């Protein structure tokens, strides 16, 4: 695996695709957390959202590596 995805002759880094997928998942999770009121227990919402994004990116990256192996 080269780590790049070919879309009509344009090579897109695999990490960029994972980051975009993580953004979509993160938006859904953040909306669910806001709806449930879980943000009331969070000290700094911005830092929490960044940490959530990094954790989700790591999880999706690990899942994709497991799926491709």
PDB file of N, H, CA, C and O in Angstrom:
ATOM      1  N   UNK A   1       0.840  -1.175   0.000  1.00  0.00           N
ATOM      2  CA  UNK A   1       0.000   0.000   0.000  1.00  0.00           C
ATOM      3  C   UNK A   1       0.885   1.238   0.000  1.00  0.00           C
ATOM      4  O   UNK A   1       1.832   1.330   0.782  1.00  0.00           O
ATOM      5  N   UNK A   2       0.579   2.183  -0.871  1.00  0.00           N
ATOM      6  H   UNK A   2      -0.190   2.108  -1.506  1.00  0.00           H
ATOM      7  CA  UNK A   2       1.411   3.373  -0.998  1.00  0.00           C
ATOM      8  C   UNK A   2       0.975   4.487  -0.053  1.00  0.00           C
ATOM      9  O   UNK A   2       1.746   5.419   0.178  1.00  0.00           O
ATOM     10  N   UNK A   3      -0.193   4.426   0.481  1.00  0.00           N
ATOM     11  H   UNK A   3      -0.819   3.670   0.293  1.00  0.00           H
ATOM     12  CA  UNK A   3      -0.669   5.472   1.378  1.00  0.00           C
ATOM     13  C   UNK A   3      -1.373   6.594   0.642  1.00  0.00           C
ATOM     14  O   UNK A   3      -1.738   7.597   1.256  1.00  0.00           O
ATOM     15  N   UNK A   4      -1.572   6.450  -0.657  1.00  0.00           N
ATOM     16  H   UNK A   4      -1.275   5.635  -1.155  1.00  0.00           H
ATOM     17  CA  UNK A   4      -2.249   7.467  -1.438  1.00  0.00           C
ATOM     18  C   UNK A   4      -3.442   6.861  -2.151  1.00  0.00           C
ATOM     19  O   UNK A   4      -3.456   5.673  -2.476  1.00  0.00           O
ATOM     20  N   UNK A   5      -4.437   7.690  -2.388  1.00  0.00           N
ATOM     21  H   UNK A   5      -4.426   8.654  -2.124  1.00  0.00           H
ATOM     22  CA  UNK A   5      -5.648   7.241  -3.073  1.00  0.00           C
ATOM     23  C   UNK A   5      -5.745   8.000  -4.387  1.00  0.00           C
ATOM     24  O   UNK A   5      -5.643   9.227  -4.411  1.00  0.00           O
ATOM     25  N   UNK A   6      -5.942   7.276  -5.471  1.00  0.00           N
ATOM     26  H   UNK A   6      -6.025   6.279  -5.451  1.00  0.00           H
ATOM     27  CA  UNK A   6      -6.016   7.875  -6.804  1.00  0.00           C
ATOM     28  C   UNK A   6      -7.471   8.182  -7.144  1.00  0.00           C
ATOM     29  O   UNK A   6      -8.296   7.273  -7.232  1.00  0.00           O
ATOM     30  N   UNK A   7      -7.782   9.455  -7.334  1.00  0.00           N
ATOM     31  H   UNK A   7      -7.112  10.194  -7.263  1.00  0.00           H
ATOM     32  CA  UNK A   7      -9.119   9.869  -7.745  1.00  0.00           C
ATOM     33  C   UNK A   7      -8.984  10.596  -9.076  1.00  0.00           C
ATOM     34  O   UNK A   7      -8.624  11.773  -9.110  1.00  0.00           O
ATOM     35  N   UNK A   8      -9.267   9.907 -10.159  1.00  0.00           N
ATOM     36  H   UNK A   8      -9.559   8.951 -10.132  1.00  0.00           H
ATOM     37  CA  UNK A   8      -9.193  10.448 -11.514  1.00  0.00           C
ATOM     38  C   UNK A   8      -7.840  11.090 -11.802  1.00  0.00           C
ATOM     39  O   UNK A   8      -7.782  12.174 -12.382  1.00  0.00           O
ATOM     40  N   UNK A   9      -6.764  10.440 -11.407  1.00  0.00           N
ATOM     41  H   UNK A   9      -6.811   9.559 -10.936  1.00  0.00           H
ATOM     42  CA  UNK A   9      -5.430  10.919 -11.684  1.00  0.00           C
ATOM     43  C   UNK A   9      -4.869  11.872 -10.645  1.00  0.00           C
ATOM     44  O   UNK A   9      -3.709  12.270 -10.746  1.00  0.00           O
ATOM     45  N   UNK A  10      -5.652  12.245  -9.660  1.00  0.00           N
ATOM     46  H   UNK A  10      -6.595  11.922  -9.578  1.00  0.00           H
ATOM     47  CA  UNK A  10      -5.189  13.119  -8.587  1.00  0.00           C
ATOM     48  C   UNK A  10      -4.928  12.242  -7.368  1.00  0.00           C
ATOM     49  O   UNK A  10      -5.819  11.534  -6.900  1.00  0.00           O
ATOM     50  N   UNK A  11      -3.714  12.294  -6.866  1.00  0.00           N
ATOM     51  H   UNK A  11      -2.990  12.869  -7.246  1.00  0.00           H
ATOM     52  CA  UNK A  11      -3.349  11.479  -5.714  1.00  0.00           C
ATOM     53  C   UNK A  11      -3.635  12.246  -4.428  1.00  0.00           C
ATOM     54  O   UNK A  11      -3.117  13.341  -4.209  1.00  0.00           O
ATOM     55  N   UNK A  12      -4.464  11.651  -3.591  1.00  0.00           N
ATOM     56  H   UNK A  12      -4.885  10.761  -3.769  1.00  0.00           H
ATOM     57  CA  UNK A  12      -4.863  12.243  -2.315  1.00  0.00           C
ATOM     58  C   UNK A  12      -4.200  11.423  -1.201  1.00  0.00           C
ATOM     59  O   UNK A  12      -4.296  10.195  -1.197  1.00  0.00           O
ATOM     60  N   UNK A  13      -3.529  12.095  -0.260  1.00  0.00           N
ATOM     61  H   UNK A  13      -3.451  13.091  -0.264  1.00  0.00           H
ATOM     62  CA  UNK A  13      -2.937  11.332   0.849  1.00  0.00           C
ATOM     63  C   UNK A  13      -4.016  10.602   1.651  1.00  0.00           C
ATOM     64  O   UNK A  13      -5.105  11.128   1.879  1.00  0.00           O
ATOM     65  N   UNK A  14      -3.692   9.399   2.065  1.00  0.00           N
ATOM     66  H   UNK A  14      -2.807   8.971   1.880  1.00  0.00           H
ATOM     67  CA  UNK A  14      -4.648   8.597   2.829  1.00  0.00           C
ATOM     68  C   UNK A  14      -5.010   9.246   4.152  1.00  0.00           C
ATOM     69  O   UNK A  14      -6.138   9.113   4.627  1.00  0.00           O
ATOM     70  N   UNK A  15      -4.050   9.953   4.752  1.00  0.00           N
ATOM     71  H   UNK A  15      -3.134  10.061   4.366  1.00  0.00           H
ATOM     72  CA  UNK A  15      -4.325  10.620   6.019  1.00  0.00           C
ATOM     73  C   UNK A  15      -5.359  11.731   5.841  1.00  0.00           C
ATOM     74  O   UNK A  15      -6.170  11.963   6.738  1.00  0.00           O
ATOM     75  N   UNK A  16      -5.345  12.419   4.701  1.00  0.00           N
ATOM     76  H   UNK A  16      -4.687  12.231   3.972  1.00  0.00           H
ATOM     77  CA  UNK A  16      -6.336  13.462   4.452  1.00  0.00           C
ATOM     78  C   UNK A  16      -7.744  12.874   4.385  1.00  0.00           C
ATOM     79  O   UNK A  16      -8.695  13.464   4.899  1.00  0.00           O
ATOM     80  N   UNK A  17      -7.869  11.729   3.758  1.00  0.00           N
ATOM     81  H   UNK A  17      -7.097  11.251   3.340  1.00  0.00           H
ATOM     82  CA  UNK A  17      -9.172  11.061   3.686  1.00  0.00           C
ATOM     83  C   UNK A  17      -9.627  10.657   5.084  1.00  0.00           C
ATOM     84  O   UNK A  17     -10.798  10.815   5.428  1.00  0.00           O
ATOM     85  N   UNK A  18      -8.697  10.133   5.894  1.00  0.00           N
ATOM     86  H   UNK A  18      -7.745  10.004   5.614  1.00  0.00           H
ATOM     87  CA  UNK A  18      -9.043   9.768   7.269  1.00  0.00           C
ATOM     88  C   UNK A  18      -9.427  10.996   8.087  1.00  0.00           C
ATOM     89  O   UNK A  18     -10.334  10.928   8.916  1.00  0.00           O
ATOM     90  N   UNK A  19      -8.745  12.118   7.861  1.00  0.00           N
ATOM     91  H   UNK A  19      -8.008  12.173   7.187  1.00  0.00           H
ATOM     92  CA  UNK A  19      -9.054  13.341   8.602  1.00  0.00           C
ATOM     93  C   UNK A  19     -10.438  13.861   8.243  1.00  0.00           C
ATOM     94  O   UNK A  19     -11.160  14.340   9.117  1.00  0.00           O
ATOM     95  N   UNK A  20     -10.818  13.777   6.980  1.00  0.00           N
ATOM     96  H   UNK A  20     -10.231  13.388   6.270  1.00  0.00           H
ATOM     97  CA  UNK A  20     -12.152  14.222   6.576  1.00  0.00           C
ATOM     98  C   UNK A  20     -13.237  13.299   7.139  1.00  0.00           C
ATOM     99  O   UNK A  20     -14.295  13.765   7.560  1.00  0.00           O
ATOM    100  N   UNK A  21     -12.971  11.999   7.144  1.00  0.00           N
ATOM    101  H   UNK A  21     -12.111  11.620   6.801  1.00  0.00           H
ATOM    102  CA  UNK A  21     -13.933  11.061   7.733  1.00  0.00           C
ATOM    103  C   UNK A  21     -14.058  11.300   9.228  1.00  0.00           C
ATOM    104  O   UNK A  21     -15.152  11.219   9.786  1.00  0.00           O
ATOM    105  N   UNK A  22     -12.930  11.596   9.881  1.00  0.00           N
ATOM    106  H   UNK A  22     -12.041  11.662   9.428  1.00  0.00           H
ATOM    107  CA  UNK A  22     -12.956  11.885  11.311  1.00  0.00           C
ATOM    108  C   UNK A  22     -13.722  13.161  11.603  1.00  0.00           C
ATOM    109  O   UNK A  22     -14.409  13.250  12.620  1.00  0.00           O
ATOM    110  N   UNK A  23     -13.614  14.144  10.730  1.00  0.00           N
ATOM    111  H   UNK A  23     -13.056  14.071   9.903  1.00  0.00           H
ATOM    112  CA  UNK A  23     -14.363  15.383  10.917  1.00  0.00           C
ATOM    113  C   UNK A  23     -15.861  15.120  10.912  1.00  0.00           C
ATOM    114  O   UNK A  23     -16.592  15.679  11.730  1.00  0.00           O
ATOM    115  N   UNK A  24     -16.318  14.287  10.008  1.00  0.00           N
ATOM    116  H   UNK A  24     -15.725  13.833   9.343  1.00  0.00           H
ATOM    117  CA  UNK A  24     -17.748  13.965   9.942  1.00  0.00           C
ATOM    118  C   UNK A  24     -18.182  13.218  11.203  1.00  0.00           C
ATOM    119  O   UNK A  24     -19.217  13.533  11.791  1.00  0.00           O
ATOM    120  N   UNK A  25     -17.392  12.234  11.613  1.00  0.00           N
ATOM    121  H   UNK A  25     -16.552  11.978  11.136  1.00  0.00           H
ATOM    122  CA  UNK A  25     -17.720  11.472  12.827  1.00  0.00           C
ATOM    123  C   UNK A  25     -17.685  12.385  14.048  1.00  0.00           C
ATOM    124  O   UNK A  25     -18.534  12.281  14.934  1.00  0.00           O
ATOM    125  N   UNK A  26     -16.707  13.270  14.089  1.00  0.00           N
ATOM    126  H   UNK A  26     -16.017  13.354  13.369  1.00  0.00           H
ATOM    127  CA  UNK A  26     -16.571  14.197  15.214  1.00  0.00           C
ATOM    128  C   UNK A  26     -17.774  15.138  15.308  1.00  0.00           C
ATOM    129  O   UNK A  26     -18.256  15.421  16.405  1.00  0.00           O
ATOM    130  N   UNK A  27     -18.252  15.616  14.180  1.00  0.00           N
ATOM    131  H   UNK A  27     -17.860  15.387  13.289  1.00  0.00           H
ATOM    132  CA  UNK A  27     -19.427  16.496  14.201  1.00  0.00           C
ATOM    133  C   UNK A  27     -20.651  15.780  14.758  1.00  0.00           C
ATOM    134  O   UNK A  27     -21.428  16.365  15.512  1.00  0.00           O
ATOM    135  N   UNK A  28     -20.820  14.523  14.388  1.00  0.00           N
ATOM    136  H   UNK A  28     -20.188  14.048  13.775  1.00  0.00           H
ATOM    137  CA  UNK A  28     -21.953  13.741  14.885  1.00  0.00           C
ATOM    138  C   UNK A  28     -21.822  13.511  16.389  1.00  0.00           C
ATOM    139  O   UNK A  28     -22.794  13.658  17.130  1.00  0.00           O
ATOM    140  N   UNK A  29     -20.616  13.148  16.838  1.00  0.00           N
ATOM    141  H   UNK A  29     -19.826  13.028  16.236  1.00  0.00           H
ATOM    142  CA  UNK A  29     -20.400  12.890  18.266  1.00  0.00           C
ATOM    143  C   UNK A  29     -20.565  14.169  19.074  1.00  0.00           C
ATOM    144  O   UNK A  29     -21.162  14.147  20.151  1.00  0.00           O
ATOM    145  N   UNK A  30     -20.045  15.284  18.567  1.00  0.00           N
ATOM    146  H   UNK A  30     -19.561  15.302  17.693  1.00  0.00           H
ATOM    147  CA  UNK A  30     -20.183  16.557  19.277  1.00  0.00           C
ATOM    148  C   UNK A  30     -21.642  16.977  19.390  1.00  0.00           C
ATOM    149  O   UNK A  30     -22.067  17.491  20.426  1.00  0.00           O
ATOM    150  N   UNK A  31     -22.403  16.760  18.332  1.00  0.00           N
ATOM    151  H   UNK A  31     -22.058  16.343  17.491  1.00  0.00           H
ATOM    152  CA  UNK A  31     -23.833  17.104  18.382  1.00  0.00           C
ATOM    153  C   UNK A  31     -24.563  16.222  19.397  1.00  0.00           C
ATOM    154  O   UNK A  31     -25.447  16.698  20.109  1.00  0.00           O
ATOM    155  N   UNK A  32     -24.199  14.946  19.466  1.00  0.00           N
ATOM    156  H   UNK A  32     -23.481  14.559  18.888  1.00  0.00           H
ATOM    157  CA  UNK A  32     -24.822  14.046  20.438  1.00  0.00           C
ATOM    158  C   UNK A  32     -24.442  14.442  21.862  1.00  0.00           C
ATOM    159  O   UNK A  32     -25.277  14.376  22.764  1.00  0.00           O
ATOM    160  N   UNK A  33     -23.187  14.853  22.073  1.00  0.00           N
ATOM    161  H   UNK A  33     -22.509  14.906  21.340  1.00  0.00           H
ATOM    162  CA  UNK A  33     -22.767  15.290  23.399  1.00  0.00           C
ATOM    163  C   UNK A  33     -23.484  16.575  23.813  1.00  0.00           C
ATOM    164  O   UNK A  33     -23.866  16.726  24.973  1.00  0.00           O
ATOM    165  N   UNK A  34     -23.665  17.491  22.875  1.00  0.00           N
ATOM    166  H   UNK A  34     -23.355  17.368  21.932  1.00  0.00           H
ATOM    167  CA  UNK A  34     -24.368  18.742  23.182  1.00  0.00           C
ATOM    168  C   UNK A  34     -25.839  18.471  23.489  1.00  0.00           C
ATOM    169  O   UNK A  34     -26.415  19.074  24.395  1.00  0.00           O
ATOM    170  N   UNK A  35     -26.434  17.562  22.730  1.00  0.00           N
ATOM    171  H   UNK A  35     -25.966  17.072  21.995  1.00  0.00           H
ATOM    172  CA  UNK A  35     -27.847  17.249  22.944  1.00  0.00           C
ATOM    173  C   UNK A  35     -28.077  16.582  24.292  1.00  0.00           C
ATOM    174  O   UNK A  35     -29.074  16.844  24.964  1.00  0.00           O
ATOM    175  N   UNK A  36     -27.139  15.711  24.683  1.00  0.00           N
ATOM    176  H   UNK A  36     -26.329  15.498  24.137  1.00  0.00           H
ATOM    177  CA  UNK A  36     -27.312  14.976  25.935  1.00  0.00           C
ATOM    178  C   UNK A  36     -26.928  15.790  27.169  1.00  0.00           C
ATOM    179  O   UNK A  36     -27.220  15.384  28.294  1.00  0.00           O
ATOM    180  N   UNK A  37     -26.278  16.933  26.967  1.00  0.00           N
ATOM    181  H   UNK A  37     -26.041  17.263  26.053  1.00  0.00           H
ATOM    182  CA  UNK A  37     -25.887  17.770  28.091  1.00  0.00           C
ATOM    183  C   UNK A  37     -24.573  17.361  28.729  1.00  0.00           C
ATOM    184  O   UNK A  37     -24.268  17.790  29.841  1.00  0.00           O
ATOM    185  N   UNK A  38     -23.798  16.548  28.051  1.00  0.00           N
ATOM    186  H   UNK A  38     -24.046  16.200  27.147  1.00  0.00           H
ATOM    187  CA  UNK A  38     -22.534  16.075  28.606  1.00  0.00           C
ATOM    188  C   UNK A  38     -21.487  17.186  28.676  1.00  0.00           C
ATOM    189  O   UNK A  38     -20.530  17.085  29.444  1.00  0.00           O
ATOM    190  N   UNK A  39     -21.659  18.238  27.885  1.00  0.00           N
ATOM    191  H   UNK A  39     -22.437  18.320  27.262  1.00  0.00           H
ATOM    192  CA  UNK A  39     -20.710  19.341  27.907  1.00  0.00           C
ATOM    193  C   UNK A  39     -20.776  20.133  29.209  1.00  0.00           C
ATOM    194  O   UNK A  39     -19.893  20.950  29.473  1.00  0.00           O
ATOM    195  N   UNK A  40     -21.776  19.916  30.006  1.00  0.00           N
ATOM    196  H   UNK A  40     -22.493  19.253  29.792  1.00  0.00           H
ATOM    197  CA  UNK A  40     -21.865  20.595  31.303  1.00  0.00           C
ATOM    198  C   UNK A  40     -20.773  20.104  32.255  1.00  0.00           C
ATOM    199  O   UNK A  40     -20.425  20.801  33.207  1.00  0.00           O
ATOM    200  N   UNK A  41     -20.237  18.922  32.006  1.00  0.00           N
ATOM    201  H   UNK A  41     -20.520  18.355  31.232  1.00  0.00           H
ATOM    202  CA  UNK A  41     -19.197  18.346  32.852  1.00  0.00           C
ATOM    203  C   UNK A  41     -17.794  18.585  32.298  1.00  0.00           C
ATOM    204  O   UNK A  41     -16.817  18.083  32.855  1.00  0.00           O
ATOM    205  N   UNK A  42     -17.684  19.340  31.218  1.00  0.00           N
ATOM    206  H   UNK A  42     -18.477  19.748  30.765  1.00  0.00           H
ATOM    207  CA  UNK A  42     -16.404  19.591  30.555  1.00  0.00           C
ATOM    208  C   UNK A  42     -15.925  20.975  30.948  1.00  0.00           C
ATOM    209  O   UNK A  42     -16.690  21.938  30.923  1.00  0.00           O
ATOM    210  N   UNK A  43     -14.629  21.069  31.316  1.00  0.00           N
ATOM    211  H   UNK A  43     -14.008  20.286  31.336  1.00  0.00           H
ATOM    212  CA  UNK A  43     -14.085  22.338  31.774  1.00  0.00           C
ATOM    213  C   UNK A  43     -13.894  23.316  30.621  1.00  0.00           C
ATOM    214  O   UNK A  43     -14.313  24.470  30.718  1.00  0.00           O
ATOM    215  N   UNK A  44     -13.264  22.872  29.525  1.00  0.00           N
ATOM    216  H   UNK A  44     -12.923  21.935  29.446  1.00  0.00           H
ATOM    217  CA  UNK A  44     -12.971  23.741  28.394  1.00  0.00           C
ATOM    218  C   UNK A  44     -13.420  23.021  27.126  1.00  0.00           C
ATOM    219  O   UNK A  44     -12.783  22.062  26.689  1.00  0.00           O
ATOM    220  N   UNK A  45     -14.505  23.484  26.547  1.00  0.00           N
ATOM    221  H   UNK A  45     -15.023  24.263  26.901  1.00  0.00           H
ATOM    222  CA  UNK A  45     -15.128  22.768  25.430  1.00  0.00           C
ATOM    223  C   UNK A  45     -14.206  22.682  24.208  1.00  0.00           C
ATOM    224  O   UNK A  45     -14.173  21.651  23.537  1.00  0.00           O
ATOM    225  N   UNK A  46     -13.461  23.745  23.913  1.00  0.00           N
ATOM    226  H   UNK A  46     -13.487  24.582  24.458  1.00  0.00           H
ATOM    227  CA  UNK A  46     -12.567  23.731  22.759  1.00  0.00           C
ATOM    228  C   UNK A  46     -11.468  22.694  22.891  1.00  0.00           C
ATOM    229  O   UNK A  46     -11.189  21.955  21.946  1.00  0.00           O
ATOM    230  N   UNK A  47     -10.843  22.636  24.062  1.00  0.00           N
ATOM    231  H   UNK A  47     -11.070  23.236  24.829  1.00  0.00           H
ATOM    232  CA  UNK A  47      -9.797  21.633  24.286  1.00  0.00           C
ATOM    233  C   UNK A  47     -10.366  20.219  24.241  1.00  0.00           C
ATOM    234  O   UNK A  47      -9.737  19.297  23.722  1.00  0.00           O
ATOM    235  N   UNK A  48     -11.552  20.069  24.786  1.00  0.00           N
ATOM    236  H   UNK A  48     -12.063  20.818  25.208  1.00  0.00           H
ATOM    237  CA  UNK A  48     -12.195  18.755  24.764  1.00  0.00           C
ATOM    238  C   UNK A  48     -12.488  18.323  23.327  1.00  0.00           C
ATOM    239  O   UNK A  48     -12.293  17.160  22.974  1.00  0.00           O
ATOM    240  N   UNK A  49     -12.955  19.255  22.502  1.00  0.00           N
ATOM    241  H   UNK A  49     -13.114  20.200  22.789  1.00  0.00           H
ATOM    242  CA  UNK A  49     -13.258  18.920  21.109  1.00  0.00           C
ATOM    243  C   UNK A  49     -12.002  18.542  20.330  1.00  0.00           C
ATOM    244  O   UNK A  49     -12.038  17.623  19.511  1.00  0.00           O
ATOM    245  N   UNK A  50     -10.898  19.238  20.572  1.00  0.00           N
ATOM    246  H   UNK A  50     -10.869  19.985  21.237  1.00  0.00           H
ATOM    247  CA  UNK A  50      -9.641  18.890  19.902  1.00  0.00           C
ATOM    248  C   UNK A  50      -9.165  17.506  20.350  1.00  0.00           C
ATOM    249  O   UNK A  50      -8.752  16.692  19.525  1.00  0.00           O
ATOM    250  N   UNK A  51      -9.224  17.245  21.647  1.00  0.00           N
ATOM    251  H   UNK A  51      -9.560  17.906  22.317  1.00  0.00           H
ATOM    252  CA  UNK A  51      -8.820  15.939  22.155  1.00  0.00           C
ATOM    253  C   UNK A  51      -9.727  14.833  21.607  1.00  0.00           C
ATOM    254  O   UNK A  51      -9.253  13.748  21.270  1.00  0.00           O
ATOM    255  N   UNK A  52     -11.017  15.108  21.520  1.00  0.00           N
ATOM    256  H   UNK A  52     -11.403  15.989  21.793  1.00  0.00           H
ATOM    257  CA  UNK A  52     -11.954  14.143  20.951  1.00  0.00           C
ATOM    258  C   UNK A  52     -11.609  13.842  19.498  1.00  0.00           C
ATOM    259  O   UNK A  52     -11.654  12.689  19.071  1.00  0.00           O
ATOM    260  N   UNK A  53     -11.265  14.877  18.740  1.00  0.00           N
ATOM    261  H   UNK A  53     -11.229  15.814  19.086  1.00  0.00           H
ATOM    262  CA  UNK A  53     -10.893  14.702  17.334  1.00  0.00           C
ATOM    263  C   UNK A  53      -9.635  13.837  17.213  1.00  0.00           C
ATOM    264  O   UNK A  53      -9.578  12.945  16.367  1.00  0.00           O
ATOM    265  N   UNK A  54      -8.641  14.092  18.041  1.00  0.00           N
ATOM    266  H   UNK A  54      -8.687  14.817  18.728  1.00  0.00           H
ATOM    267  CA  UNK A  54      -7.395  13.325  17.983  1.00  0.00           C
ATOM    268  C   UNK A  54      -7.645  11.866  18.349  1.00  0.00           C
ATOM    269  O   UNK A  54      -7.100  10.963  17.714  1.00  0.00           O
ATOM    270  N   UNK A  55      -8.457  11.634  19.357  1.00  0.00           N
ATOM    271  H   UNK A  55      -8.899  12.367  19.873  1.00  0.00           H
ATOM    272  CA  UNK A  55      -8.765  10.257  19.757  1.00  0.00           C
ATOM    273  C   UNK A  55      -9.539   9.538  18.647  1.00  0.00           C
ATOM    274  O   UNK A  55      -9.256   8.379  18.344  1.00  0.00           O
ATOM    275  N   UNK A  56     -10.500  10.216  18.049  1.00  0.00           N
ATOM    276  H   UNK A  56     -10.729  11.158  18.294  1.00  0.00           H
ATOM    277  CA  UNK A  56     -11.264   9.603  16.958  1.00  0.00           C
ATOM    278  C   UNK A  56     -10.389   9.347  15.736  1.00  0.00           C
ATOM    279  O   UNK A  56     -10.551   8.329  15.063  1.00  0.00           O
ATOM    280  N   UNK A  57      -9.456  10.267  15.439  1.00  0.00           N
ATOM    281  H   UNK A  57      -9.324  11.094  15.986  1.00  0.00           H
ATOM    282  CA  UNK A  57      -8.545  10.063  14.319  1.00  0.00           C
ATOM    283  C   UNK A  57      -7.660   8.847  14.563  1.00  0.00           C
ATOM    284  O   UNK A  57      -7.432   8.055  13.649  1.00  0.00           O
ATOM    285  N   UNK A  58      -7.168   8.696  15.765  1.00  0.00           N
ATOM    286  H   UNK A  58      -7.353   9.339  16.507  1.00  0.00           H
ATOM    287  CA  UNK A  58      -6.374   7.519  16.093  1.00  0.00           C
ATOM    288  C   UNK A  58      -7.182   6.236  15.987  1.00  0.00           C
ATOM    289  O   UNK A  58      -6.688   5.217  15.506  1.00  0.00           O
ATOM    290  N   UNK A  59      -8.432   6.296  16.442  1.00  0.00           N
ATOM    291  H   UNK A  59      -8.833   7.124  16.832  1.00  0.00           H
ATOM    292  CA  UNK A  59      -9.288   5.109  16.382  1.00  0.00           C
ATOM    293  C   UNK A  59      -9.609   4.733  14.934  1.00  0.00           C
ATOM    294  O   UNK A  59      -9.561   3.556  14.577  1.00  0.00           O
ATOM    295  N   UNK A  60      -9.934   5.722  14.102  1.00  0.00           N
ATOM    296  H   UNK A  60      -9.973   6.678  14.393  1.00  0.00           H
ATOM    297  CA  UNK A  60     -10.232   5.425  12.700  1.00  0.00           C
ATOM    298  C   UNK A  60      -8.986   4.950  11.954  1.00  0.00           C
ATOM    299  O   UNK A  60      -9.072   4.091  11.077  1.00  0.00           O
ATOM    300  N   UNK A  61      -7.829   5.512  12.306  1.00  0.00           N
ATOM    301  H   UNK A  61      -7.759   6.210  13.019  1.00  0.00           H
ATOM    302  CA  UNK A  61      -6.587   5.082  11.680  1.00  0.00           C
ATOM    303  C   UNK A  61      -6.276   3.634  12.048  1.00  0.00           C
ATOM    304  O   UNK A  61      -5.903   2.839  11.185  1.00  0.00           O
ATOM    305  N   UNK A  62      -6.426   3.295  13.310  1.00  0.00           N
ATOM    306  H   UNK A  62      -6.728   3.941  14.011  1.00  0.00           H
ATOM    307  CA  UNK A  62      -6.194   1.915  13.741  1.00  0.00           C
ATOM    308  C   UNK A  62      -7.195   0.959  13.105  1.00  0.00           C
ATOM    309  O   UNK A  62      -6.837  -0.141  12.685  1.00  0.00           O
ATOM    310  N   UNK A  63      -8.441   1.387  13.038  1.00  0.00           N
ATOM    311  H   UNK A  63      -8.731   2.281  13.378  1.00  0.00           H
ATOM    312  CA  UNK A  63      -9.475   0.546  12.430  1.00  0.00           C
ATOM    313  C   UNK A  63      -9.193   0.322  10.949  1.00  0.00           C
ATOM    314  O   UNK A  63      -9.369  -0.789  10.448  1.00  0.00           O
ATOM    315  N   UNK A  64      -8.758   1.363  10.244  1.00  0.00           N
ATOM    316  H   UNK A  64      -8.614   2.265  10.651  1.00  0.00           H
ATOM    317  CA  UNK A  64      -8.480   1.200   8.821  1.00  0.00           C
ATOM    318  C   UNK A  64      -7.263   0.308   8.587  1.00  0.00           C
ATOM    319  O   UNK A  64      -7.240  -0.467   7.630  1.00  0.00           O
ATOM    320  N   UNK A  65      -6.248   0.411   9.454  1.00  0.00           N
ATOM    321  H   UNK A  65      -6.267   1.040  10.231  1.00  0.00           H
ATOM    322  CA  UNK A  65      -5.093  -0.472   9.324  1.00  0.00           C
ATOM    323  C   UNK A  65      -5.482  -1.922   9.607  1.00  0.00           C
ATOM    324  O   UNK A  65      -5.011  -2.834   8.927  1.00  0.00           O
ATOM    325  N   UNK A  66      -6.329  -2.136  10.595  1.00  0.00           N
ATOM    326  H   UNK A  66      -6.712  -1.395  11.148  1.00  0.00           H
ATOM    327  CA  UNK A  66      -6.799  -3.482  10.908  1.00  0.00           C
ATOM    328  C   UNK A  66      -7.639  -4.036   9.764  1.00  0.00           C
ATOM    329  O   UNK A  66      -7.557  -5.220   9.439  1.00  0.00           O
ATOM    330  N   UNK A  67      -8.450  -3.169   9.157  1.00  0.00           N
ATOM    331  H   UNK A  67      -8.517  -2.207   9.422  1.00  0.00           H
ATOM    332  CA  UNK A  67      -9.334  -3.587   8.087  1.00  0.00           C
ATOM    333  C   UNK A  67      -8.536  -3.968   6.827  1.00  0.00           C
ATOM    334  O   UNK A  67      -8.904  -4.908   6.122  1.00  0.00           O
ATOM    335  N   UNK A  68      -7.454  -3.242   6.548  1.00  0.00           N
ATOM    336  H   UNK A  68      -7.155  -2.478   7.120  1.00  0.00           H
ATOM    337  CA  UNK A  68      -6.679  -3.478   5.347  1.00  0.00           C
ATOM    338  C   UNK A  68      -5.663  -4.610   5.501  1.00  0.00           C
ATOM    339  O   UNK A  68      -5.136  -5.106   4.505  1.00  0.00           O
ATOM    340  N   UNK A  69      -5.386  -5.020   6.729  1.00  0.00           N
ATOM    341  H   UNK A  69      -5.814  -4.617   7.538  1.00  0.00           H
ATOM    342  CA  UNK A  69      -4.390  -6.091   6.904  1.00  0.00           C
ATOM    343  C   UNK A  69      -5.017  -7.464   6.906  1.00  0.00           C
ATOM    344  O   UNK A  69      -4.312  -8.464   7.044  1.00  0.00           O
TER     345      UNK A  69
END
